[in-house]
Amino acid sequence: MVQYFASGKITSTFKPSQVLSGPPPQVVSQGDIENLVLQLFKAGTLNGSDFTSTVFNFMLPSGTILNTDPAPTNGAIAAHLEKPAEARKGVPTEDEEDSTNGLGGYHGSVHAGSGTNTQTVYYAVGVYSETLPDGTVNGIPVFDQPFKNVVATFYHELNEARTDADVEDAIRAGNDPSATKFLGWTSKQGEECGDFPVAEANPLSQVFQEVQLTDNSGTVPVQFQYSDAVHGPEGPRTTADPFAGQPHAKSAGAGHGGGKRKHS
């Protein structure tokens, strides 16, 4: 992934997590998550974070279904919210998807606060991908244990947030030519660096694999991301691909699919 950054290196610092109050919801929508982010911001829960370089991850419990509906649900999360989601009048709705049909998670952003105190808050949400007791599939259960699927999902979302942080603003802009200024790495089909490998892999285990940690202390489940250097998914390297300036796969307005993106 460092090939996309002039500094030649990237780092992550993981902060402590907390369990949110309320019973586990049956269904969570994008509207629910964005409302929750706004509520946590308003309550001061997110204070002290560097919003320019932080992604707040929401890890759903076992059995919870995730969808891309921009409207809040009537479920447990919505019942605890104080304010509706950001106004989406005129915003193109994405093709609705849910985690029973191959959706593993997605990332986005909301604009919280007002005036000079407005902040762009980045988030990611992921399913507890598993095969449920009744035989149905929730999310993308590739590995032999659900926690590994969760790790790979957030690896996917973190790298997409790094390379296409403001995709939600591009979606809100729709077909307006200004939408392209918000885009980072996207393919001509509107896929982000993590989506392209998922769409191309058959079977998915070609790109969802456990790899050796750099200190050789064990392995970690990841999903291979798209590499401009090899024009396709790429696994670990002993030396990093060099930075090659602006990613050459960046799309034009029409290539972004009219304000839609594919989730994985």
N, C-alpha and C positions, 0 to 999 in steps of 0.2 A: 504493500500500500504506500510505502514511502516514495514511490516513483511519481506520485501526484503532488508532492510537496517539495518546494525548493530547498527547504532546510535539510532534507535528506533523512529526517527522523521524525517519528511520532511517538507520543507517550500517552498513557492513561493512568489516572489516579482514581481508584475506587473508594467511594465514601460509604459510611454505614447505611444500612437499609432499615426500614421499619414496616411493620404490618399495619395497614390502614384499618380503621374501625368499621364495624358493620359486618353482616353475614356475607359469605361469598356470593357474588351475583351470578345468576344463571347466564345472562347475556351482557356483554359490554360493547358499546358502540364507540365510534370515533368522537361523537358528540359527548358521550360520557367522559371519555378521557380528557378531552379539551376543557370541559367544565371543571373536572377535578384539578387540572393544572391551574386554572384560574382561581379556584377556591383556595388551593394551597398557597398560591402567590399572595392573594389578598389576606390570608391569615398570618402571613409572615413565616410560614413553615420553610420556605425556600430561601430566606434571608441568609446572606453570607456567601452565596454561590456566585461564581463568575458566570453570568448568563451567556457570555459570548463563547464560552468553551465548555459548557456543561450540558449533558443530555440526561434528563430525568427518566429513568426506566421504570415502567409499570409491568410487573410480572404477575400474570393472572394465575389463580389457583386451579387445581385439577378440576376438570369438568366444565369450566366457564367457557362459553362460546364468544368469540370475538368477531365483530363485523365492521364494515367500513361506512356504516350509515352515519351521515353528518348530524342527524338528530339524536338527542338523548333518548334513552329507553325509559321505561317505567320501573326499572329494576332497582336493586339495592343501592347502587352507586348514585343514581339520579335522585333517590329519596333523601340523600344527605346533602345535596347541593343547594347553594344559596342563590345562584344566578344562572341564567341560561347561557348557552354557548355564544361565542362571538357571532354577530350578525353575518349571515351568509347569503343575503339577498343578491341574486345575480351570479352567485358562484356556481360553476358547473359541478354537478354531483358525479362522483366517480361511479364506475360500474360497481354496484354493491356486491360485496363478496363476504363470505364468512369462513370461520375456521373449520367447518365441517366439509368445506370444498377446497381445501388446500391452502388456506391463508394461515401463515405462521405468525405474522406480526407486521408492523409498519412504524414509520417514524414521521414526525411532523413538527409543527411549531404553532404557538399562539402569541398574540401580542397582548401583554398584560400591563395593567396600570394605565396612566393617562398623562397627557402633556409631556413635560420633560422627564417624567418618571416612567415612561413607557419602556418596556423591556420585551425583547423577543425571547421566549422561553422554549427551548427545544425538548422534545420528549420522544420516547419510543415505548411501544407496548408489544408484549409478546404472549403467546398462548403457552400453556403447559402441554406441549405436544405429546400425545399418547394415543394408544388404542384403548378405548373405553371398554368396561366389562361387557357391554352388549354387542361388542364387535365393531362399533362405529369408530371412525378416526376423527380426532380433533387436532388440528394443526398439521405439522409435518413430522411424524414420528419415524425418523430414519435410524437413530441409534438404538442400542439395546436397553437403554434406561432413559426415562423421560428427562431427568435433569441434564443429560447431555444434549438433548434437543433444545432445551432452554438456553444453554450456554451458546450453542451454535446460532440460535436465532438472534441473540443479542450481539454476538460477534458480527453477524450480518448487518444488523441495524446500526451499530456503532460505526462501522466502516462506511455505510451509506450516509450517515449523518456527517461524517468527516468530509465526504466528497460531493454531497448534494444537500447541504444543510437546509437551504431555503426552498425546497421543492414545494412546500405547502403554499408559500406565497406565489409561486409560479402557477399552481393549480387555481388559486383564488383569482389570479389575473386572467385565466382562461385563454382565449385566442388573441388577446391584446398583444401586440408585438413586444410590449414591455416585459412580458412574462419571461423572455429568454434571459434577462439580466439576473434573474433569481436562480438560474440553473447552474449546477456544477457539472459533474460527470453524468451524462445520460446518453443512451444509445439513440439511434435514429428512430427506433420503435418505442422510445420512452421508458426504456428499462434502465434501472440504476445498476451500480457495479455489482451488487449482490443478486439482483434479479436475473440478469443475463445468464449466469451459470446455472441457476435453478431451471430456467426455461429450456436450456440446451441439454442438460444432463439426462441420461437414460442408461442405467438407473441413477437415482439421486445420490447413491453412495459413491459415485464418481467425484462428487464435489463436497459431500458431507463426510469428513474423515477425522479420525483422531491423529494428531501430529505430535511430534516430540517437542517438549519445551526447550527453549534455548539453553537452559542450565542443565538439561538432561535429567531433571528430577522426576520426570513422568511424562504423560501425554495429556493432551487437552482436545476436546471436540471443537472443531471449527467448520466453517463453510468457505471453500475457496472462492475468492472474489475475481472479478474480471481484471485482467492485466493488459494494459495497452501494449506492453513490451512484447507479449506473445500473441496478442489478438484473441484472447480467450481466457478461460479460468486457469489460474496458476496456484500451485501449492507452495510450500516453504522453499526458500532459496538460501544458499550459504552466503551469497552477497546480494545486496539489494539492487533491484532494477534502478537505473539512474533516472533522475528527474528529466523529463523531456519537454518542459514548457507546458503550454496549455494542452490538456487532454484532447487528442485529435478526434475522439468519438463524440464530442459535444454536439448536441443537436441544435437545429434551427427551430423556429416557432412551430412549423407544421410537424416537424419530427417529434415534438413532445406530445403529440396525440391530442391536441386540443385541450390541454389542461388535465389529462388523466395520466396516472402512472400505474404500473403493475406492482402488486405487493407479493411478498413471499413469506 
